[in-house]
Amino acid sequence: MSIDKVFHGDLEATSKGEMLTAMTASEGSAGYVAVERVSGNLDGRKGNFALIHLGLMGGGKSELRISVVPDSGTEELAGINGTITVKINNEKHSYEFDYSLSSYQK
């Protein structure tokens, strides 16, 4: 499945990516992996970076990890690392990005 996103806030960017999913015979159990390339501005710094996703659901529990791919940052985002947490409120998704740059931390 193709991914196309638009981010607003401290991260003003677009992304494109690909996702693979695995469903099981047990209802509510599944897994997915995805890779996406984010392009735009983060706190006024221009560049690109890649994200990798790992999502697992089963037994009434779910786990989602989204991380910046090490050394994937370009231009003013070179040296970026971090993780993204997905927040769901009334079925609306938002993202909390905990990141650092080699000489800058937020």
Summary of the structure (lengths in Angstrom):
residues: 106
radius of gyration: 14.8
end to end distance: 32.0
largest distance: 47.9
contacts: 269
relative contact order: 0.18
helix: 3%
strand: 71%
